[in-house]
Amino acid sequence: MKRWKVCVASHVMGLLCWPVAMCAKEMAPLPVELTLVDERAIAFATFQSHNQKVVSNPEGIFITYLHKSNDDYTAQQWRLAKSTDGGKSFTTIHEATHATSAPAIETDRQGAIYLGHPDFLDGNAYLVRLVNHDHQVRTSTTELKGGSAGKYCLLLDEPRQQLYWFAHNNTFFTVGMDGAVRSKLDLLQAGPHAYLQYPHLTLDSSGTLFAAWTTSKVVEDNVSIYHDVHAMKSPDGGKTWQALDGKPIELPAVADDTGPATLISRVDEFDVNTWLSAFMAKDGKLHFVYWAKTEPQRQWYIRYDIATGTREIEMEQIFSQAPSQRPNNSGVFVANRNEPGSRLYFVSTIDDQSRLACLASDDNGQTWHEYATSDQAFPARVYSIGAARELTRSGAIVGTFTVVVGEPKTSYEDASGSVYFFRIPTLPTTSVSGGDVRERERP
């Protein structure tokens, strides 16, 4: 298997430039530990990599995914699975068939699980809180009236004791951790060029909430492309919103490039598919990775300063020493954000979407180096890579992806995808193969 080093250059917007970054440390990358969870799922099993479907807490690791579906997505069989051995094996603890995709998932310090999902038939979304996972005790189910949409995300704001639900029909809900709906608003509206398609949310340590999204536009005969990427922020838990530079935004904001939110993607990418893959606030910076189907294709890393809204860093190919003809349109940031100055990780693929790979940054995105690669290369596409945003208590990166089997006729064809769990240790004692079978307190 080839080994590669990443040596990247970054620059400040305008005339000032960063010096060329140092090359990666002279060390072999760590392995990526893989577990086959379901070899007979559908190709869209982990669909929507940006909405978190993997979490860990003292009771174990929890994942959600789709096992089966019908052709109009009104009978999608989803599963909630749990691992108590660090990801070596999973047991399905709940299975249901609804007009929905796999629920987005959050967990709090007490170990409660929050599941958010839409219902495509009744037009509503639902937030379910579980506290006794083995016996499926539900302490509350909250109806989010009118909140159903095919693309959605969920975010826990534990200091404010609330959760946020953001869906691609522009609805934005704030819900207390007790299940009470605190507010509902139309956050965005369609613009003359494009409309909201894939929403993202992240929260920084000061309590500022950030929303970002990919838009979509119809180009001809009902054929759509992803148009551009935008972001904005809220200092007060979703009540009021601003552009990243602090300019107030009146709601509902126009979602496309004619609107007031900060444009993240480039104007020369409006006519190609442009897709936001990953989004995270960490240590005073806002991090983005997005994919643009230009010729050649790009996988941009962008960093903004949170205090000023200044665009500080651009890297056209974050995997610069492992170029791919087809960089993956999905990927995920992972960190221990409770520890200031800790490493930031980005997981995606190399070798034309066939092999999982992880980069790490020790300077909050200014430079990146190779951290881990999987020994296994898949003959078909690695699709929809997602992960828990935070490291596990034992210091591991945990996530899921789907390997699309062969050339399925449809995304819902039976056994057209295989669901994999991945685990990347970040501490010497966190390797599953080394016998770490229970989550431990971080030293």
Residue pairs with C-beta under 8 A, 6 or more apart in sequence:
1 373
1 375
1 377
3 28
3 29
3 370
3 373
4 321
4 322
4 350
4 370
5 23
5 24
5 321
5 369
5 370
6 23
6 24
6 318
6 319
6 320
6 321
6 322
6 359
6 368
6 369
6 370
7 20
7 21
7 22
7 23
7 24
7 320
7 321
8 21
8 315
8 317
8 318
8 320
8 367
8 368
9 18
9 20
9 21
9 315
10 18
10 21
10 313
10 314
10 315
10 366
10 367
11 17
11 18
11 313
11 314
12 18
12 312
12 313
13 310
13 311
13 312
13 314
18 313
18 366
21 366
21 367
21 368
22 367
23 369
24 369
24 370
25 369
29 357
29 358
29 370
29 371
29 372
29 373
30 371
30 372
30 424
30 425
31 372
31 373
31 374
31 375
32 356
32 357
32 358
32 372
32 373
32 374
32 375
32 422
32 423
32 424
33 87
33 422
33 423
33 424
33 425
33 431
33 432
33 433
34 356
34 374
34 376
34 420
34 421
34 422
34 423
35 87
35 88
35 89
35 90
35 420
35 421
35 422
35 423
36 418
36 419
36 420
37 63
37 65
37 81
37 90
37 400
37 419
37 420
37 421
38 45
38 65
38 67
38 79
38 418
38 419
39 415
39 418
39 419
40 67
40 414
40 415
40 418
41 65
41 66
41 67
41 68
41 402
41 415
41 416
41 417
41 418
41 419
42 66
42 67
42 68
42 69
42 411
42 412
42 413
42 414
42 415
42 416
42 417
43 383
43 402
43 404
43 405
43 408
43 410
43 411
43 412
43 413
43 416
43 417
44 66
44 69
44 101
44 384
44 402
44 411
44 412
44 417
45 65
45 66
45 67
45 102
45 384
45 402
45 417
45 419
46 53
46 65
46 66
46 102
46 383
46 384
46 385
46 386
46 400
46 401
46 402
46 419
47 66
47 101
47 102
47 384
47 402
47 411
48 101
48 102
48 104
48 151
48 152
48 198
48 384
48 386
49 277
49 330
49 331
49 332
49 384
49 385
49 386
49 401
50 153
50 198
50 200
50 276
50 277
50 278
50 279
50 330
50 332
50 386
51 104
51 151
51 152
51 153
51 154
51 386
52 104
52 105
52 106
52 153
52 154
52 386
52 387
52 388
52 389
53 63
53 64
53 65
53 102
53 103
53 104
53 105
53 386
53 400
54 61
54 62
54 63
54 105
54 386
54 387
54 388
54 398
54 399
54 400
54 421
55 61
55 62
55 105
55 106
55 107
55 113
55 388
56 62
56 107
56 388
56 390
56 392
56 393
56 398
56 439
57 107
57 111
57 113
57 393
57 439
58 111
58 393
58 439
59 82
59 84
59 111
59 133
60 82
60 83
60 84
60 439
61 82
61 83
61 86
61 87
61 388
61 392
61 398
61 421
61 439
62 80
62 81
62 82
62 83
62 105
62 107
62 113
62 133
63 80
63 81
63 83
63 90
63 105
63 400
63 421
64 78
64 79
64 80
64 81
64 102
64 103
64 104
64 105
64 115
65 78
65 79
65 81
65 102
65 400
65 402
65 419
66 76
66 77
66 78
66 79
66 101
66 102
67 77
67 78
67 79
67 95
68 76
68 77
68 97
68 412
68 414
69 75
69 76
69 77
69 411
69 412
70 76
70 412
71 410
71 412
73 99
73 101
73 120
73 150
73 412
74 99
74 120
74 121
75 97
75 98
75 99
76 97
76 98
76 99
76 100
76 101
76 102
77 95
77 96
77 97
78 95
78 96
78 97
78 98
78 100
78 101
78 102
78 103
78 117
79 92
79 94
79 95
79 102
80 92
80 93
80 94
80 95
80 103
80 105
80 115
81 90
81 91
81 92
81 93
82 90
82 91
82 93
82 133
83 89
83 90
83 91
83 421
84 437
84 438
85 432
85 437
85 438
86 394
86 396
86 423
86 432
86 436
86 437
86 438
86 439
87 396
87 398
87 421
87 423
87 432
88 432
88 437
90 421
93 133
93 134
93 136
94 136
98 117
98 119
99 119
99 120
99 121
100 117
100 118
100 119
100 120
101 117
101 118
101 150
102 117
103 115
103 116
103 117
103 128
104 115
104 116
104 117
104 152
104 153
104 154
105 113
105 114
105 115
105 116
105 154
106 113
106 114
106 116
106 154
106 155
106 156
106 163
107 113
107 114
107 156
108 114
108 156
108 158
108 177
109 158
110 131
111 131
112 129
112 130
112 131
112 139
112 177
113 129
113 130
113 131
113 133
114 127
114 128
114 129
114 130
114 154
114 156
114 163
114 177
115 127
115 128
115 130
116 125
116 126
116 127
116 128
116 152
116 154
116 163
116 165
117 125
117 126
117 152
118 124
118 125
118 126
118 147
118 148
118 149
118 150
118 152
118 167
119 125
119 126
119 148
120 148
120 150
122 148
123 146
123 148
124 143
124 144
124 145
124 146
124 147
124 148
125 143
125 144
125 147
125 148
125 149
125 152
125 165
125 167
125 173
126 141
126 142
126 143
126 144
127 140
127 141
127 142
127 144
127 154
127 163
127 165
127 175
127 179
128 138
128 140
128 141
128 142
129 138
129 139
129 140
129 141
129 177
129 179
130 136
130 137
130 138
130 139
131 137
131 139
139 179
140 178
140 179
141 179
142 175
142 179
142 180
142 181
144 165
144 171
144 173
144 175
144 181
144 184
145 184
146 169
146 171
146 184
147 165
147 167
147 169
147 171
147 173
147 184
148 167
148 169
149 167
149 168
149 169
149 171
150 168
151 167
151 168
151 197
151 198
151 199
152 165
152 166
152 167
152 168
152 199
153 165
153 166
153 199
153 200
153 201
154 163
154 164
154 165
154 201
155 163
155 164
155 166
155 201
155 202
155 203
155 209
156 163
156 177
157 163
157 164
157 203
157 207
157 209
157 237
158 177
159 207
160 207
160 237
161 176
161 177
161 178
162 174
162 175
162 176
162 177
162 182
162 237
163 174
163 175
163 176
163 177
164 172
164 173
164 174
164 175
164 201
164 209
164 238
165 171
165 172
165 173
165 175
166 172
166 173
166 187
166 199
166 201
166 211
167 199
168 196
168 197
168 198
168 199
170 186
170 187
170 188
170 189
170 196
170 252
170 255
171 184
171 185
171 186
171 187
172 184
172 185
172 186
172 187
172 211
172 238
173 181
173 183
173 184
174 181
174 182
174 183
174 184
174 237
174 238
175 181
175 182
176 182
183 238
183 239
185 238
185 251
185 252
186 251
186 252
187 211
187 241
187 251
187 252
187 253
188 196
188 213
188 252
188 253
188 254
188 255
188 259
189 252
189 253
189 254
189 255
190 196
190 254
190 255
190 256
191 215
191 254
191 255
191 256
191 257
191 258
191 259
192 256
192 258
193 215
193 217
193 227
193 256
193 257
193 258
193 270
194 215
194 216
194 217
194 227
194 228
194 255
194 256
194 257
195 215
195 216
195 217
195 255
195 256
196 213
196 215
196 216
196 255
197 213
197 214
197 215
197 216
197 226
198 213
198 214
198 226
198 275
198 276
199 211
199 212
199 213
200 211
200 212
200 213
200 276
200 279
201 209
201 210
201 211
201 212
202 209
202 210
202 212
202 279
202 280
202 281
202 286
202 389
203 209
203 210
203 281
204 210
204 281
204 282
204 284
204 286
204 306
205 281
205 283
205 337
205 340
207 235
207 237
208 233
208 234
208 235
208 281
208 306
209 233
209 234
209 235
209 237
209 238
210 231
210 232
210 233
210 234
210 279
210 281
210 286
211 231
211 232
211 233
211 234
211 241
212 229
212 230
212 231
212 232
212 264
212 276
212 279
212 288
213 229
213 230
213 231
213 255
213 276
214 226
214 227
214 228
214 229
214 274
214 275
214 276
214 290
215 226
215 227
215 228
215 229
215 230
215 255
215 256
216 224
216 225
216 226
216 227
217 224
217 225
217 227
217 256
218 224
219 225
225 271
225 272
225 273
226 273
226 274
226 275
227 256
227 257
227 270
227 274
228 256
228 257
228 263
228 264
228 265
228 269
228 270
228 274
229 263
229 264
229 265
229 274
229 275
229 276
229 288
229 290
230 255
230 256
230 257
230 259
230 261
230 262
230 263
230 264
231 244
231 261
231 262
231 264
231 279
231 286
231 288
231 304
232 241
232 242
232 243
232 244
232 249
232 253
232 260
232 261
232 262
233 241
233 242
233 243
233 244
233 306
234 240
234 241
234 242
235 242
240 248
241 248
241 249
241 251
241 253
242 248
242 249
243 249
243 260
243 261
243 262
243 309
244 262
244 286
244 304
244 306
244 309
245 262
245 308
245 309
245 310
246 309
247 260
249 260
249 261
250 260
253 259
253 260
253 261
254 260
255 261
257 263
257 267
257 270
262 304
262 309
264 276
264 288
264 290
264 302
265 274
265 290
265 292
265 300
266 292
268 294
269 292
269 294
269 298
272 292
272 293
272 294
273 291
273 292
273 293
273 329
274 290
274 291
274 292
274 293
275 290
275 291
275 292
275 329
276 288
276 289
276 290
277 289
277 290
277 291
277 299
277 328
277 329
277 330
277 331
277 332
277 348
278 287
278 288
278 289
278 331
278 332
278 333
278 346
279 286
279 287
279 288
279 333
280 286
280 287
280 333
280 335
280 344
280 389
281 287
281 306
282 333
282 335
282 337
282 344
282 364
283 337
283 340
283 341
283 364
284 305
284 306
284 307
284 364
285 303
285 304
285 305
285 306
285 312
285 364
285 365
286 303
286 304
286 305
286 306
287 301
287 302
287 303
287 333
287 344
287 365
288 300
288 301
288 302
288 303
288 304
289 299
289 300
289 301
289 302
289 318
289 331
289 333
289 346
289 348
290 299
290 300
290 302
291 297
291 298
291 299
291 300
291 327
291 328
291 329
292 298
292 300
296 325
297 324
297 325
297 326
297 327
298 316
298 317
298 327
299 316
299 317
299 318
299 319
299 327
299 328
299 331
299 348
300 314
300 315
300 316
300 318
301 313
301 314
301 315
301 318
301 346
301 365
301 368
302 311
302 313
302 314
303 311
303 312
303 313
303 364
303 365
303 366
304 310
304 311
304 312
305 312
313 365
313 366
315 368
317 323
317 327
318 346
318 359
318 368
319 327
319 348
319 350
319 357
319 359
321 370
322 350
322 351
322 357
322 370
324 349
324 350
324 351
324 352
324 353
325 352
326 352
326 353
327 348
327 349
327 353
328 348
328 349
328 353
328 382
328 385
330 348
330 383
330 384
330 385
330 386
330 401
331 346
331 347
331 348
331 349
331 385
332 346
332 347
332 348
332 385
332 386
332 387
332 389
332 399
333 344
333 345
333 346
333 389
334 344
334 345
334 346
334 347
334 387
334 388
334 389
334 390
334 391
334 397
334 399
335 342
335 343
335 344
335 345
335 389
335 390
335 391
336 342
336 343
336 390
336 391
336 395
336 442
337 389
337 390
338 390
341 364
343 360
343 361
343 362
343 426
344 360
344 361
344 364
344 365
345 358
345 359
345 360
345 361
345 371
345 397
345 424
345 426
346 358
346 359
346 360
346 361
346 368
347 356
347 357
347 358
347 385
347 387
347 397
347 399
347 422
347 424
348 356
348 357
348 385
349 355
349 356
349 357
349 382
349 385
350 357
350 373
351 377
353 381
353 382
353 383
354 377
354 378
354 379
354 380
354 381
354 382
355 373
355 374
355 376
355 377
355 378
355 382
356 373
356 374
356 382
356 385
356 401
356 422
357 370
357 372
357 373
357 374
358 370
358 371
358 372
358 373
358 397
358 424
359 368
359 369
359 370
359 371
360 368
360 369
360 370
360 371
361 367
361 368
361 369
362 369
371 424
372 424
374 422
378 403
380 403
380 404
380 405
380 406
381 403
381 404
382 401
382 402
382 403
383 401
383 402
383 403
383 404
383 417
384 401
384 402
385 399
385 400
385 401
386 399
386 400
386 401
387 397
387 398
387 399
387 400
387 422
388 397
388 398
388 399
391 397
391 426
391 442
392 398
392 430
392 439
393 439
393 440
393 441
393 442
394 427
394 429
394 430
394 436
394 439
394 440
394 442
395 425
395 426
395 427
395 430
395 442
396 423
396 424
396 425
396 426
396 427
396 430
397 422
397 423
397 424
397 426
398 421
398 422
398 423
398 424
399 421
399 422
400 419
400 420
400 421
400 422
401 419
401 420
401 422
402 417
402 418
402 419
402 420
403 417
403 418
403 420
404 416
404 417
405 415
405 416
405 417
405 418
406 416
408 416
408 417
410 416
423 432
425 431
427 442
427 443
429 436
429 440
430 436
